[in-house]
Structures are given as structure tokens and as C-alpha cells.
């Protein structure tokens, strides 16, 4: 941590902990540091500790489990000391081992945050809570997915209003996540007319920072670009831009869900930087 970084920190700003400084968490933590916040960050990789420290982030080596080891429990407690806001960014597919175990993985974090006096949790969730039906999905429609996405909904229930906010991100785009690689070279794929529901890393970071800055608590939001081209249009273009073999789709016109992000735009006033997802391919 440099003295230059520390000199910009405002004592009036809350201290933020980012649990999970990976593809999204690290750019978010860096952005918060640049805005003057004191930031704690966790990683599961020892070599990443230096990266966090050099970015002005107080680093912690932490690996979550449904039953934390004594060392990890102490680390989590230390990380949350004097923290006002916790950003919880732990993708279920990478951390819990199984979808069913995911809510139990988060419970020790919730308990530790409560014990440490953390005031607000900003929980990064997923639009995977919605059923794959050919209609617009608003925030209240997640209840229809109780069977298919029960663990995700149980996880969200750990962060109730009015103190916490849940943000359901669409599919992720940005550095290291080139959309053209997702389906390249595959043939006769279904749901060619289904809309894509994507969000760029810049907007993930921008929106989460915006929520923290304006203290927008007690809500559940969808976060997704406003442009939803069909899969048969988007993915071949994305592959071609990378020089990869474009995927092909079956001629049937089966659709899929369209994530409606009207609420987050209306209530937060955040302006998305990348609403045209085809333009991000350039």
C-alpha cells in the first residue's frame, strides 16, 4: 500500500470488504480504492496477496467451506473488523462443490458479518434463478423457479431487506471472457431465437460501486444490458470476430427468457456503458 493511495482515503467513507477478489471482485476492489474507500479483499491464492496489497487493498487469504477451519474462521473475523459494507461475490459453481451446498457455504460468512457489526451486504447473485421460459423475467418472477434454482433462492434469502441488496447479474462479458469462445465450432444448437442476456465487466463494477456510493439497500435487482439479440445472431458474430468457427443453430424458433433490467435503471439511476452487446465485440 502506498502513501499516495492512503492520502486519498476519506475518513467519512465506509470501509468495504470484497469477499472474492477474482475476475469481478478485484476490479471492483480497485475501483473502490480509487474512489477513496478503505477496502479489504480476500483471495484463495497466496500469490494474489501481493496483487491486492499493491493495489491498496488490505489482503486476506481465505477459503470458505460449510465448516470453516479455525484459521479461516479467524481470518474471516479479522477481515470483517471495522467493515461497514461487505460485497459477497462467490460464484456457486466454483466454491461450494455442489449447488445444494451453496447456501450452507455462505452461512458462516453471514454469521461472522453479523458478529462483526457489518451494516450492509451487497450480494452478487445470478439470473440463473429464473426459469428458462420464453418471456420477460422481472425480479419477482424468480419465485417461479423454486424447483430448478432452489439453492440460489435460499442463498438470496440470507440477505433480506432492508439492510442488504441482491444484484442478479446476467452472463458476464469482458477481459478473459470473450463471448466468441463460448459456442464456437458447435453445430445444431437449440434455442437460436432465444435472447442473450449479458452484462459487461465495466457495468458490473460501475453498478456495484454506484449502489455502494448511493447506499441503495433493501432491493433485489436484475443487471443486464438492454440489448438482447438472438443467439443465432450474436454468437456467430462473436466467434467470427475472434477468427473462430461460428456455431450453427437448428432452424426451429424456440425462444428463452429475457432478463428485464428496468427496475435497476429506474431506482438507481445508473447509466449502463455497454447496452449494445454487439458493439462490445469490436
C-alpha positions in Angstrom: 0.0 0.0 0.0 1.4 3.3 -1.0 1.2 6.6 1.0 -0.2 8.2 -2.2 -3.2 5.8 -2.2 -3.8 6.3 1.5 -3.8 10.1 1.2 -6.9 10.0 -1.0 -8.9 8.0 1.5 -11.8 9.9 3.1 -12.5 9.1 6.8 -16.2 9.8 6.0 -16.5 6.9 3.6 -17.4 3.4 4.8 -14.9 0.6 4.8 -15.8 -2.1 2.3 -14.8 -5.8 2.3 -14.8 -7.6 -1.0 -15.0 -11.4 -0.4 -13.8 -13.0 -3.6 -11.3 -10.8 -5.4 -11.3 -12.7 -8.7 -12.5 -11.7 -12.2 -15.1 -9.3 -10.9 -14.1 -8.8 -7.3 -10.5 -7.5 -8.0 -11.6 -4.7 -10.5 -14.4 -3.8 -8.1 -12.0 -3.5 -5.2 -9.6 -1.5 -7.2 -12.3 0.9 -8.3 -13.4 1.4 -4.7 -9.8 2.2 -3.7 -9.6 4.8 -6.4 -12.8 6.3 -5.1 -11.2 6.7 -1.7 -12.7 3.8 0.2 -10.8 1.7 2.6 -11.0 -1.8 1.1 -10.3 -5.3 2.5 -10.2 -8.2 0.0 -9.9 -11.9 0.1 -8.3 -14.5 -2.2 -7.7 -18.2 -2.1 -4.4 -17.8 -3.9 -1.3 -16.9 -1.9 0.4 -15.2 -4.9 -2.6 -13.0 -5.3 -2.0 -11.4 -1.9 0.8 -9.2 -3.3 -1.5 -8.1 -6.1 -4.1 -7.0 -3.6 -1.6 -5.2 -1.4 0.0 -3.4 -4.4 -3.5 -2.2 -5.4 -4.0 -0.6 -2.0 -6.3 -3.4 -0.8 -5.8 -5.0 2.7 -5.3 -8.6 1.7 -6.6 -11.8 3.4 -6.0 -15.4 2.4 -9.4 -17.1 2.9 -11.0 -20.3 1.7 -14.7 -20.8 2.5 -16.3 -24.0 3.5 -19.5 -25.1 5.2 -17.5 -25.6 8.3 -14.6 -23.2 8.5 -11.2 -24.3 9.8 -10.1 -22.4 12.9 -7.5 -20.5 10.8 -10.1 -19.5 8.1 -12.6 -18.5 10.8 -10.1 -16.2 12.5 -9.1 -14.8 9.1 -12.8 -14.1 8.2 -13.3 -12.4 11.6 -10.2 -10.2 11.1 -11.2 -9.3 7.6 -14.6 -8.0 8.8 -13.4 -6.0 11.7 -14.4 -2.3 11.3 -16.1 -3.1 8.0 -19.3 -1.3 7.1 -20.2 -3.0 3.8 -19.5 -6.5 2.7 -19.6 -7.3 -1.0 -20.1 -11.1 -1.3 -19.0 -12.3 -4.7 -18.6 -16.1 -4.5 -19.9 -17.9 -7.6 -21.8 -21.1 -6.6 -20.2 -23.2 -9.3 -16.7 -22.6 -8.0 -17.0 -22.6 -4.3 -19.5 -25.0 -2.9 -18.7 -28.2 -4.7 -22.4 -28.8 -5.3 -25.4 -26.5 -5.9 -27.2 -27.8 -2.8 -24.3 -27.0 -0.5 -24.0 -23.4 -1.7 -26.3 -21.7 0.9 -24.6 -23.5 3.7 -21.2 -22.2 2.4 -22.5 -18.6 2.9 -24.0 -19.1 6.3 -20.7 -18.8 8.2 -20.0 -15.5 6.4 -23.4 -14.2 7.3 -22.9 -15.1 10.9 -19.4 -13.6 11.0 -20.6 -10.4 9.4 -23.4 -10.0 12.0 -21.0 -10.6 14.8 -18.6 -8.1 13.4 -21.3 -5.4 13.1 -21.3 -5.2 9.3 -24.2 -2.9 8.4 -24.9 -3.9 4.8 -24.2 -6.8 2.5 -24.2 -6.4 -1.3 -24.7 -10.0 -2.6 -23.8 -10.8 -6.2 -26.2 -13.3 -7.4 -27.2 -14.6 -10.9 -30.1 -14.6 -13.3 -29.9 -18.4 -13.1 -32.7 -18.0 -10.5 -35.2 -17.7 -13.4 -36.8 -20.5 -15.3 -35.9 -20.8 -19.0 -39.3 -19.8 -20.4 -39.8 -17.5 -23.4 -40.9 -14.4 -21.6 -39.5 -11.3 -19.8 -38.2 -12.0 -16.3 -38.6 -9.4 -13.7 -37.3 -9.6 -10.2 -40.5 -11.1 -8.7 -40.5 -13.9 -11.3 -37.7 -15.8 -9.5 -40.3 -17.4 -7.3 -41.4 -19.5 -10.3 -38.0 -21.1 -10.4 -38.2 -22.6 -6.9 -37.6 -26.2 -8.1 -34.8 -25.5 -10.6 -33.0 -22.9 -8.6 -33.9 -23.6 -5.0 -30.3 -23.4 -3.7 -29.8 -20.0 -5.3 -33.0 -18.6 -3.9 -32.1 -20.0 -0.4 -28.8 -18.2 -0.7 -30.5 -14.9 -1.6 -32.8 -15.3 1.4 -29.8 -14.9 3.7 -29.6 -11.2 2.7 -33.1 -9.8 3.4 -34.3 -6.2 3.1 -34.0 -3.5 4.4 -30.3 -3.8 5.2 -28.9 -5.7 2.2 -29.2 -5.7 -1.6 -29.1 -8.5 -4.1 -27.9 -8.0 -7.6 -28.6 -10.7 -10.2 -26.0 -10.4 -12.9 -26.6 -11.7 -16.5 -24.0 -13.6 -18.4 -20.5 -12.0 -18.0 -18.6 -10.3 -20.7 -15.2 -8.6 -20.7 -11.5 -9.3 -20.5 -10.8 -13.0 -20.3 -14.5 -13.8 -21.1 -14.7 -13.5 -24.9 -18.2 -14.4 -25.9 -17.0 -15.8 -29.2 -15.3 -18.7 -27.5 -18.5 -19.9 -25.6 -20.1 -21.8 -28.5 -17.5 -21.6 -31.3 -17.4 -24.7 -33.6 -20.6 -26.3 -32.2 -23.4 -27.3 -34.6 -27.2 -27.7 -34.5 -27.6 -25.8 -31.2 -31.1 -25.3 -29.8 -32.9 -22.1 -29.0 -31.4 -20.0 -31.8 -34.1 -17.3 -31.3 -33.6 -17.1 -27.6 -32.3 -13.6 -26.5 -28.9 -13.3 -25.0 -28.8 -11.7 -21.5 -25.3 -10.3 -20.9 -23.5 -7.7 -18.9 -20.0 -6.3 -19.4 -17.5 -6.2 -16.6 -17.4 -2.4 -16.8 -21.1 -2.3 -15.9 -20.8 -4.9 -13.2 -18.2 -2.8 -11.5 -19.9 0.5 -12.2 -23.3 -0.6 -10.9 -22.0 -2.2 -7.7 -19.9 1.0 -7.0 -23.0 3.1 -7.7 -25.1 1.1 -5.2 -22.5 1.4 -2.5 -22.0 5.2 -3.2 -25.7 6.0 -3.1 -26.4 3.5 -0.2 -29.2 1.7 -2.1 -30.2 -1.0 0.3 -33.2 -3.3 0.6 -33.6 -4.2 -3.0 -33.2 -7.1 -5.4 -32.1 -6.1 -8.9 -31.6 -7.7 -12.3 -28.5 -6.3 -14.0 -28.2 -6.9 -17.7 -27.6 -5.0 -21.0 -30.7 -3.6 -22.6 -29.8 -5.1 -26.0 -30.9 -8.8 -26.4 -30.1 -10.0 -29.8 -31.0 -13.7 -30.6 -28.4 -16.3 -30.0 -28.2 -17.2 -33.7 -27.2 -13.6 -34.4 -24.9 -12.8 -31.5 -22.7 -15.9 -31.2 -21.7 -16.4 -34.8 -20.6 -12.7 -35.0 -18.7 -13.1 -31.7 -16.9 -16.2 -33.0 -16.1 -14.6 -36.3 -14.5 -11.6 -34.6 -12.1 -13.9 -33.0 -11.4 -15.9 -36.2 -13.1 -18.9 -34.8 -15.6 -21.2 -36.5 -19.1 -19.8 -35.9 -21.7 -22.0 -34.3 -24.8 -23.1 -36.1 -28.3 -23.3 -34.8 -31.3 -25.5 -35.5 -34.0 -23.8 -37.7 -36.6 -24.1 -35.0 -37.5 -20.9 -33.4 -37.7 -21.8 -29.7 -37.1 -18.8 -27.5 -35.9 -18.4 -24.0 -36.1 -15.9 -21.1 -35.3 -12.2 -21.5 -33.9 -10.5 -18.4 -35.7 -7.2 -17.7 -33.4 -4.7 -16.0 -35.9 -1.8 -15.9 -36.0 -1.7 -12.1 -32.3 -1.2 -11.5 -32.2 1.6 -14.1 -35.3 3.3 -12.6 -34.4 3.1 -8.9 -30.6 3.6 -9.0 -30.3 6.0 -12.0 -27.2 4.1 -13.2 -26.4 4.5 -16.9 -25.0 1.4 -18.5 -21.9 1.8 -20.5 -22.4 -1.2 -22.7 -26.1 -1.6 -23.5 -25.3 -2.7 -27.1 -23.7 -6.1 -26.6 -22.8 -6.5 -30.3 -20.8 -3.3 -30.1 -18.7 -4.9 -27.3 -17.4 -7.4 -29.9 -15.5 -4.7 -31.8 
